[in-house]
Amino acid sequence: MAINPEVVGKKIEGEPFAYDEDTVILYALGIGAGLDEINFIYEKDLKVFPTFAVIPFMPSLIPLATEANLNMFTVLHGEQKIILHKEIPTKGSLISTAVCSSVYDKGDKGAIVNMEIESRDENGELLFENKAVVFDRSGGNFGGDRGPKVEKVEPPEGKNPDFSVSYTTSPDQAALYRLSGDKNPLHIDPEFAKMGGFDKPILHGLCTYGHAGRAVLHSVCDGDPARFKSFGVRFTGVVFPGETLITEGWKAETGKYIIHTKAQDGRVVLGNGLAEVN
């Protein structure tokens, strides 16, 4: 399937995304929040996890992926970054505008598609941005630019992390997280997972991302979403529901932390991570 390089620069406005307190609470439960984080799972004095920004992002991604002619059977989610401009309200209606900023030809390895999505509230104020890198393993050799060399963000060698947080995911974590909108059968259907080369359904990458975002929020923002400004990662490994996720952070400079998340066996599942906070 050939990538459509003419998608670059084209803006696609999605349908309004309406959500309420139940939507926010369901997402919090989906990324592992419990009673010790009651302000995120109880409507009294409710707060919204900053990584909730990926939820309205997903419906906006599909029309752009279709326009780019991506083969959804060979697509991998490579990187994700959110940029927060305001604290996310507990309910509202958002309009998201998606644009493909670039498409790179990696030959036999596939194609890399960079997507940017802005989400605004009813008054037109920008709340947050999503930046995603999608890799289509079947989309290469269309005669395009190979693109720049990927920048690496690595923890300082030999230095202990400034924080380390472990969260054990539930065996039912993917079944719960999918109710926030990502109903890819890869995360629930054993037979479909086997067709994808896995022994059993895998956890959503954005669920792992949400767990890591929780760790950052509680470790360096004192649980205050208003202090959480941006968070970007590269998806580097598969997680199965029930595994333990260890998120570690190293202070790089004022307000910036290098982030890695690994499974209990030491596999790095989120790499190249950088969080910016106040």
N, C-alpha and C positions, 0 to 999 in steps of 0.2 A: 504494500500500500504506500503510495507516494505522498509525502508531506506536501501541503499547500503553502509554499513560501510567501504567497501574496497575503497571508493572514497577518503578517507583520504590520503593526501600526493600526490595524482595524479595531475599533472600539465596539463592544457589544454590551448593551445595557440589559441587565437581568430583570426578572419579575420582582416586585416588592417582597421582601422577606420579613414577615411578621412573627414576632416571638413574644413570650410573656415570662412570668416568673417560673412557671413549671418547666418551660424550655431550658431556662438557665440552670434550674436545680437538677434536671435530668442530665444535662451535660456534666455538671459537677460530680454527680454520682458515677457517671460513665468514665471519668478520669480518676476514680478512686477516692474521692472525698468522703469523709465519714463524719460522725458526730463530734469529733474533736475539731472540725472545721464548720461548726454549725452556721456561721454567718454566710456560708456558701450553699447550704442545703435547706435553709429554713427561711420562709418569706419575711419573717420579722428581721429588720435591719439587713436585708439580703445584699450580698456583694456578688460581683460577676468575675469569674476567673478571666484574666486577660486573653488566655488562649481560646476562649469562646469565639474569638474573632475568626477562627477557621470554619465555624459552622455555616454562616452565610456565604463564605467563600466557595464551599463545595457546589451549591446549585449554579453559581456563576461560572464555574470551571467547565461544566459539560458543554454549553453552547460554543465556547471558545475552542474546546478540544475537537468538537465536530467540525467547526470552520477550518481548523488546522489539518483536518483529515487524519487525526491520530488513530492508530489501530489500538483499541482499548484492550485487546487481548495480549498486546506486547508492550504496554505502557508501564513504566515504573515511576513512582513519585520520588524524585531525587533529592530535592531540598524544599524547605519551607521557612518563610520568615514573616512575622507580623510586626507592624509598626503602629503603635497606639498614639493617637493624637488627643484623645479625651478618654476619660473613664467610661466604660461601656454601661449604658443604662440597663436596668433590670427588665425593661420591656420596651417595645417600640416597633417601628417598621422601617426597614432599611432598603435603600436602593444601591446596588453594586454595579459598577461599570468595569468590565474586563478588557484588557488589551494585551496582545502578544507583542512583547518588546523586541524579541529576536528569535531566530531559528538557526541552529548550527548543524552542519553536516559532518558527522563522525564516520562516514563511510560505512563499512560493513558492521561497525559497532552500533549504528543507529543514528538518531537525530535528537538533539537537545532543544527543547522549546522553553523559553522564558516567558512567564505570564505574570501580569501585575493587575491587581484588582483593588479598587477603591470602594469603600462602603460609607454611605452618607445617611444621616438621619432625615426625618420628615422636613426639617428646616434647611436641608442641603448642606449641613455642616459635616465636614470629614471626620469620621470617628476613628477609622483604622484602615490600614492597607495590608494586603497579603501579596507576597512575592513568592512564586512557586517555580521550581525547575522540574520539568517533566522530561523523561527519557523514553523515547519510542525506539525499541530495539529493532524494529523492522522499517524505520523511516529514513534510513541513511541513503547515501549515493544519489541525492537529487541535484547535485552540482552546486551546493551552497558553500559559504564560508565555514571553515572548521571552527572558528571562534577563538577567544583568548584562552590562555592557560588558566586553569582553575587555581584560585588562591586558597592556601591551606591555613587553617587556624588550629594550632596544636598547643596543648598544655606545656608549660615550661618543664623541661627535662629535669628530673630529680627533685622537684618541689612538691611537697604535699598539698593537696587541695585546701582551699580556705573553707570549704564546706562539703559535706557528703551526706546525702539523704537517701535512704532505702525505702522503697514502697513495694510491697508484694501485691501483684495483681491477682484478682479473683479468677478462678477457672471460668467464670461466667462473664468476664470483663468485656469481651468482644460482643457477646449477646446483648449486653446493656448499652455499650457505646453506640452500636449500630442504630439504636432508636433515636439518636441525634441527627440522623439523616444519611449516613453512609451505609447503605444496605447491600454492598458488594457481597455476593454469596461466598466469596473466598474466606470471609470471617465467621461464617456460621454453618456452612454446608460441607460435611466431611468429604463427600464425593467430588464436589467442585474443587475443594482444596487439593485433593489427590490429582485432579486434572492439571492443577497448577504446579505440581511437583512437591507438594507438602504432605506429610503424613496425617496432618489434622489442620483445622482452621487456624489461621494466624491472627494476631492482634493487629488492629489498624495502626498504621504508622503515626497517624495524628492522635491516637489515644496515648501512645508512648510519648509523643510530643507534649500532650497535656499533662502527663505525670511529671515530666521534666520541668514544665512551666510551673507546676505546683511547688516543686522543690526550690526553684529560683525565688518564687514569690515569698515563701515562708522563710527562706534562708537570708535573703539580702534586702527584702522590701518590708519586713515585719508584717507580712500578710496584707499589705495595703496595695490594692490594684492601681491606685493613682501613681505609684512610684515605678511601675513596670512600663518601660518605654518601647523596647523591641526585643525580639528573640528569634534568631535564625539558626537552623541546624541542617545537617546533611543526614539522610537516612542511610545507614551503613550495615544494618543487620536486621534479621527477622526476630520477632518476639512472639512467643506462644502464651496464651492466657494461662495464668497461674505462676508465671515466672516472676522473679524479683528484679526490680529495676533500681540501679544505684546511680544517682545523678551527682556528679562532682563539679565544683566550680573553682576556678583560679582567678583571683583578681588581676586583671591585666593593666588597668589604669583606673583613674577615678570614674566610677559609674559603669565600668565594663568588666564582664566576667567571661572567661573562656569556659565552655560547658561541654562535658562528655557524659553520656549515659551508657552504662553497660549492664548486661545481664549478670546473673549470679555466677555464671561460669567464666566471666571475664570478657565475653564478646562485647565489643563496642557497637551499640545499636544506633546511637545518635552521635555523630562526630561533627567536627568543624563548627561547633556551636559557639555563639556569641550572644550574650544578653546585655542589654543596656538598661540601667535603672537610675532613679534619682535617690 
